């Protein structure tokens, strides 16, 4: 039901934008530098993780070539790496984590674009749906003994499937329809409802992603 609603919103936006004069279709992809933000326990345990994004865009002008609206539908991999250093948990027990976690999202940002010559600036809200999880983290006690977990590494239990966030960035538009930009994705909402795998360290956690993104708009201005 949730996925049907998500795609219905995307389809409605696509139908609306396609009906506008001079609406243009595009593709976009690039690299993510993902981590966590928020009021975290043991914040130093979380390190940046390199991942990727890719998807499609629609752009339609509102004020000639100065201002436009651009909804996008992107697959985006988020998450974090553990720094493998020993720490003390809330029960004063010594712990160490190794590995990383992937959170795979379908994101729907709706961005306002301001064009200043070849430069553009963008910002707007974003709705994300959690497609899947791949938890590749191993937990060890103070003696170096691996602590087994009975949790499914691919389970979404305890996580919010929907995320309300925002995106903002800037970039360069070439006359041949190619664009190169830098974007930040933040979240208004915590993605953990109940921390089942990280001993409470992910309570109040939010996704934080920097994106280096390459786009191609069709048709180009040439």
Buried (B, 14 or more C-beta within 10 A) or exposed (E): EEEEEBBEBBEEBBEBBEEBEEBBBBBBBBBBBBBBBBEBBBEEBBBBBEBBBBBBBBBBBEEEEEEBBBBBBBBBBBBBBBBEEEBEBEEEEEBBBBEBBBBBBBBBBBBBBBBEEEEBBBBBBBBBBBBEBEBEBBBBEEEEEEEEEEEEEEEEEBBBBBBEBBBBBBBEBBEEBBBEBBBBBBBEEBBBEEBBBBBBBBBBBBBBBBBBBBBBBEEBEE
